[in-house]
Amino acid sequence: MAEEQQQRTDVGELGEFALIDHLTKNFETHNASTLLGIGDDAAVLESLGSQTVVSTDMLVEGVHFDLTYLPLKHLGYKSVVVNLSDIFAMNAEPTQITFSMALSNRFSVEALEELYDGVNLACQEYGVDLIGGDTTSSQSGLIISITAIGEVHESGYVGRDGAQENDLICVSGDLGGAYMGLLLMEREKKIFNENPAIQPDLEGNEYIMKRLMKPEARKDIITWLNEQKIQATSMMDISDGLSSELFHITTKSNVGCTIYEEKIPIHLDTKQMAMDLQMASVTAALNGGEDYELLFTIPQGDYEKITMSEEISVIGHITKAEDGRKLISNSGNEMPLEAQGWNPLKK
Amino acid sequence: MAEEQQQRTDVGELGEFALIDHLTKNFETHNASTLLGIGDDAAVLESLGSQTVVSTDMLVEGVHFDLTYLPLKHLGYKSVVVNLSDIFAMNAEPTQITFSMALSNRFSVEALEELYDGVNLACQEYGVDLIGGDTTSSQSGLIISITAIGEVHESGYVGRDGAQENDLICVSGDLGGAYMGLLLMEREKKIFNENPAIQPDLEGNEYIMKRLMKPEARKDIITWLNEQKIQATSMMDISDGLSSELFHITTKSNVGCTIYEEKIPIHLDTKQMAMDLQMASVTAALNGGEDYELLFTIPQGDYEKITMSEEISVIGHITKAEDGRKLISNSGNEMPLEAQGWNPLKK
């Protein structure tokens, strides 16, 4: 009556993306409405000529969030925003979400009210409707699952596979801040646990804390690109770090890339905290996650237009696949880019 | 830095549905495409005149399933079917699903292959496409979250709020089998745990085991109703037991109901197991869950048509709200119906 396991391959050996590729390789498509399936920020459905995107995320206490420093209202807000970010990254406008949770009995109705206040705030900010969900109990902690639905802009959905040689590589906002916020909070949590009389010292670090605790999805960038009629050739949101996302885009598009360290946008406060912690801020930008900025490629011809936005940085360009993935350091050295993005399945 | 909780109301006090009502009462709708939100088997979206339904479910190991007797392949199959059942219950045809999971490191790649074999089998059987999901780690056990999407039949979606006085109350298939299967498996598990040398004795109980371990969604009933142009006035699937579902329909429709014990369809094998366990089989039908049959109401004028299906039983009729909810027993006694459906939040 027990589970049989003749051979045992640890899931951590494969990692999330290879695991999903492996598990779903025999799945076939049965419906004409399924335009794009597994493997992008969201799936794309088509019905009567209009395209709908669907994306889903699962957030597990102790894996994705720590309630000792992320208040429940922030968790509610963030878990919605993280999903909407995937919808925007398809060149779409989010319209609906479902919100499901499994929770242990340590959560009271009052605690859940706070969580839902955050969900409601995100729904209001982004004009999204909560249309359903499921609520059940868990044996340990809180698990949240959200599915977001959106409508693709008239210019069509933008996947990960359309980057062409010579396209410019762009990112919105700045990178590495959320990761520096995480390191700061973990430092303060350790101090607090050792001596609860010492209150956390977060002054002067409001920016990186906000990046960690109340991230926003870049609706403004998508609106602006559509207004300017700039057609991105590929796009995704940066949830696992710039390196990891560049790997996804270049692999799916079968191209290479060259980016320049000096062009990677990093906030002064992020740089300051990196200095305090004696690490290179570019490492946070490349390998830290959770910034929820957009990474996208555009044709070279749109360079003039793109420079009109102060919120967008051109950090490099797309090359031939055989040229590989390169980072040109501030000192002019050429280094191979490595994908060290977060693997939620690694122990 | 810790969660603050001035007042503490246990979520079990409210129950799942009251909790969701409470938490979502301040949510507003922002999009014209949101036709029907929280509170039915699925939400309904409308775009360019075509209606899409969306439903989501979360399944937690130790709460919803027990892997000591439910093999992973069956779990994969069942978790998809359970969601599709919600789509059919809206008078819709499922087209896509997303499948997310959080898993502890006791699951190997080989174990997940079995799980996905079951998911794939359900997708093939019902012509549904797997379009996405999320895979991450959990601190204990397996948690599955599925969102199903479907297209509403031309006759329009059928909610829970349209039952009218004098409508006939119908159910498909038979009820109580899955619950009897559950009691059987728990009995055998107990015997096995006490003495692993004794192999489970399931002979002659294949039917109720199948009801528990490989339930099917009633696509055939929806197809037939549409072919016969029988327009149900309300519908839902029976996942928590007939009583509980009748409460939902009569509450949402603001009506009462009278059903007859002798008309509730119960399989002979279900009756036999109930007798072995010295319980009334009608209790399993009323309060046991997981049969995934359809409960629906139709206008009286369709009585002749509905009798042509051997798969559908008329079990009673809709009354005025003030007449309450009644069960007429085999001996002719009138008893109030009580909703003792499963509360996943009750400890």
Contacts between the chains, C-beta under 8 A, distances in Angstrom:
chain1	res1	chain2	res2	distance
A	1	B	68	5.5
A	1	B	69	5.7
A	1	B	188	7.9
A	1	B	189	6.9
A	1	B	192	5.7
A	1	B	200	6.4
A	2	B	68	6.3
A	3	B	67	5.8
A	3	B	71	7.4
A	3	B	72	6.7
A	3	B	111	6.4
A	5	B	108	5.7
A	5	B	110	6.0
A	5	B	111	6.1
A	6	B	110	7.1
A	7	B	108	7.5
A	7	B	110	5.3
A	8	B	108	4.3
A	8	B	110	6.5
A	9	B	108	5.6
A	9	B	109	3.9
A	9	B	110	6.3
A	10	B	105	7.1
A	10	B	108	6.6
A	10	B	109	7.4
A	11	B	103	7.2
A	11	B	105	7.3
A	11	B	107	6.6
A	11	B	108	7.0
A	11	B	109	5.7
A	11	B	112	6.8
A	12	B	105	7.2
A	13	B	109	7.7
A	14	B	109	6.4
A	16	B	135	5.2
A	16	B	136	7.3
A	19	B	109	6.9
A	19	B	112	7.3
A	19	B	135	6.1
A	20	B	133	7.3
A	20	B	135	5.9
A	22	B	109	7.0
A	22	B	113	7.9
A	23	B	112	5.9
A	23	B	113	6.5
A	23	B	116	4.4
A	24	B	116	6.9
A	24	B	130	6.3
A	26	B	120	6.1
A	27	B	120	5.6
A	27	B	123	6.5
A	27	B	129	7.7
A	27	B	130	5.1
A	28	B	124	7.5
A	29	B	129	5.1
A	30	B	123	7.4
A	30	B	124	7.8
A	30	B	127	4.4
A	30	B	128	6.7
A	30	B	129	5.7
A	31	B	95	4.7
A	31	B	96	6.8
A	31	B	127	7.0
A	31	B	128	7.6
A	31	B	129	5.3
A	33	B	95	5.8
A	33	B	96	7.5
A	33	B	151	7.6
A	34	B	95	7.4
A	34	B	96	6.0
A	34	B	129	4.4
A	34	B	131	6.0
A	36	B	131	7.9
A	37	B	129	6.5
A	37	B	130	7.1
A	37	B	131	4.8
A	37	B	132	7.1
A	38	B	130	6.8
A	38	B	131	6.5
A	38	B	132	5.5
A	38	B	133	7.4
A	42	B	132	6.9
A	43	B	96	7.1
A	43	B	98	7.3
A	43	B	131	3.6
A	43	B	132	4.5
A	45	B	95	7.7
A	45	B	96	6.5
A	45	B	131	7.5
A	45	B	149	7.2
A	47	B	47	7.0
A	47	B	48	7.6
A	47	B	50	5.7
A	47	B	52	7.3
A	47	B	151	7.5
A	48	B	47	7.6
A	48	B	48	4.7
A	48	B	49	7.6
A	48	B	50	5.8
A	49	B	48	7.6
A	50	B	47	5.7
A	50	B	48	5.8
A	52	B	47	7.3
A	52	B	52	7.5
A	54	B	96	7.3
A	54	B	98	6.5
A	54	B	131	6.4
A	54	B	132	6.4
A	54	B	147	7.5
A	54	B	149	6.8
A	55	B	132	6.6
A	56	B	98	4.4
A	56	B	100	5.5
A	56	B	132	5.8
A	56	B	133	6.0
A	56	B	134	5.6
A	56	B	145	7.5
A	56	B	147	6.1
A	57	B	100	7.6
A	57	B	134	5.1
A	58	B	100	4.6
A	58	B	101	7.4
A	58	B	102	5.5
A	58	B	134	4.5
A	58	B	136	5.4
A	58	B	143	7.6
A	58	B	145	6.0
A	60	B	102	4.9
A	60	B	136	5.9
A	60	B	137	7.0
A	60	B	138	5.4
A	60	B	139	7.2
A	60	B	143	7.8
A	61	B	139	7.7
A	62	B	139	5.1
A	63	B	102	7.5
A	63	B	136	6.2
A	63	B	137	5.5
A	63	B	138	7.1
A	63	B	139	7.2
A	64	B	136	7.2
A	67	B	3	5.8
A	68	B	1	5.6
A	68	B	2	6.3
A	69	B	1	5.6
A	71	B	3	7.4
A	72	B	3	6.7
A	95	B	31	4.7
A	95	B	33	5.8
A	95	B	34	7.4
A	95	B	45	7.7
A	96	B	31	6.8
A	96	B	33	7.5
A	96	B	34	6.1
A	96	B	43	7.1
A	96	B	45	6.5
A	96	B	54	7.2
A	98	B	43	7.4
A	98	B	54	6.5
A	98	B	56	4.4
A	98	B	147	6.2
A	100	B	56	5.5
A	100	B	57	7.6
A	100	B	58	4.6
A	100	B	145	5.8
A	101	B	58	7.4
A	102	B	58	5.5
A	102	B	60	4.9
A	102	B	63	7.5
A	102	B	143	6.0
A	103	B	11	7.2
A	105	B	10	7.1
A	105	B	11	7.3
A	105	B	12	7.2
A	105	B	347	5.8
A	107	B	11	6.6
A	108	B	5	5.7
A	108	B	7	7.5
A	108	B	8	4.3
A	108	B	9	5.6
A	108	B	10	6.7
A	108	B	11	7.0
A	109	B	9	3.9
A	109	B	10	7.4
A	109	B	11	5.7
A	109	B	13	7.7
A	109	B	14	6.4
A	109	B	19	6.9
A	109	B	22	7.1
A	110	B	5	5.9
A	110	B	6	7.1
A	110	B	7	5.3
A	110	B	8	6.5
A	110	B	9	6.3
A	111	B	3	6.4
A	111	B	5	6.0
A	112	B	11	6.8
A	112	B	19	7.3
A	112	B	23	5.9
A	113	B	22	7.9
A	113	B	23	6.5
A	116	B	23	4.3
A	116	B	24	6.9
A	120	B	26	6.1
A	120	B	27	5.6
A	123	B	27	6.5
A	123	B	30	7.4
A	124	B	28	7.5
A	124	B	30	7.8
A	127	B	30	4.4
A	127	B	31	7.1
A	128	B	30	6.6
A	128	B	31	7.6
A	129	B	27	7.7
A	129	B	29	5.1
A	129	B	30	5.6
A	129	B	31	5.3
A	129	B	34	4.4
A	129	B	37	6.5
A	130	B	24	6.4
A	130	B	27	5.1
A	130	B	37	7.1
A	130	B	38	6.8
A	131	B	34	6.0
A	131	B	36	7.9
A	131	B	37	4.8
A	131	B	38	6.5
A	131	B	43	3.6
A	131	B	45	7.5
A	131	B	54	6.4
A	132	B	37	7.1
A	132	B	38	5.5
A	132	B	42	6.9
A	132	B	43	4.6
A	132	B	54	6.5
A	132	B	55	6.7
A	132	B	56	5.9
A	133	B	20	7.4
A	133	B	38	7.4
A	133	B	56	6.0
A	134	B	56	5.6
A	134	B	57	5.1
A	134	B	58	4.5
A	134	B	145	7.7
A	135	B	16	5.2
A	135	B	19	6.2
A	135	B	20	5.9
A	135	B	344	7.6
A	135	B	345	7.0
A	136	B	16	7.3
A	136	B	58	5.4
A	136	B	60	5.9
A	136	B	63	6.2
A	136	B	64	7.2
A	136	B	344	4.2
A	136	B	345	7.1
A	137	B	60	7.0
A	137	B	63	5.5
A	137	B	344	5.6
A	137	B	345	5.5
A	137	B	347	7.9
A	138	B	60	5.4
A	138	B	63	7.1
A	138	B	143	7.0
A	139	B	60	7.2
A	139	B	61	7.7
A	139	B	62	5.1
A	139	B	63	7.2
A	139	B	140	5.6
A	139	B	141	6.4
A	140	B	139	5.6
A	140	B	140	4.8
A	141	B	139	6.4
A	143	B	58	7.6
A	143	B	60	7.8
A	143	B	102	6.0
A	143	B	138	7.0
A	143	B	143	5.3
A	145	B	56	7.5
A	145	B	58	6.0
A	145	B	100	5.8
A	145	B	134	7.7
A	145	B	145	3.7
A	147	B	54	7.5
A	147	B	56	6.1
A	147	B	98	6.2
A	147	B	147	4.2
A	149	B	45	7.2
A	149	B	54	6.8
A	151	B	33	7.6
A	151	B	47	7.5
A	188	B	1	7.8
A	189	B	1	6.9
A	192	B	1	5.7
A	200	B	1	6.3
A	344	B	135	7.6
A	344	B	136	4.2
A	344	B	137	5.6
A	345	B	135	7.0
A	345	B	136	7.0
A	345	B	137	5.5
A	347	B	105	5.9
A	347	B	137	7.9
